[in-house]
Amino acid sequence: MKKEVLITTPYVTLGQLLKMENVIASGGQAKWFLREKTVYLNDEPENRRGKKLYDGDVVRVPEVGLFFIKAQ
């Protein structure tokens, strides 16, 4: 699945993105999810839930989808 994610703030964290897109049920699950699964930010592995995502970033969650960050 490819999806454009619109943000109204300068950035969103990786943990917030996972929750917004219903990859995880709550923000508290982000740490566990990122420890168990490999998530890619701009084709580089990323496991920090607080990593800031900006306009133009691409997040790939294997078996879930591809998310394009777009500022409004």
Residue pairs with C-beta under 8 A, 6 or more apart in sequence:
1 64
1 65
1 66
2 65
2 66
2 68
3 21
3 65
3 66
3 67
3 68
4 67
4 68
4 70
5 12
5 17
5 20
5 21
5 67
5 68
5 69
5 70
6 70
6 71
6 72
7 53
7 55
7 69
7 70
7 71
7 72
8 71
8 72
10 54
10 71
11 52
11 53
11 54
12 20
12 52
12 53
12 69
13 49
13 50
13 51
13 52
13 53
14 30
14 34
14 39
14 41
14 46
14 48
14 49
14 50
14 51
14 53
14 59
15 27
15 30
15 31
15 34
15 49
15 50
16 27
17 23
17 53
17 59
17 67
17 69
18 24
18 29
18 30
18 33
18 39
18 49
18 61
19 25
19 26
19 27
19 30
21 64
21 65
21 67
23 33
23 61
23 64
24 30
24 33
30 49
31 49
34 46
34 47
34 48
34 49
35 47
37 61
37 62
38 45
38 47
38 62
39 45
39 46
39 47
39 59
39 60
39 61
39 62
40 46
40 59
40 60
40 61
40 62
41 51
41 53
41 57
41 58
41 59
42 57
42 58
43 58
43 60
46 59
53 59
53 69
54 69
54 71
55 69
55 70
55 71
56 69
56 70
57 68
57 69
58 66
58 67
58 68
58 69
59 66
59 67
59 69
60 66
60 67
61 67
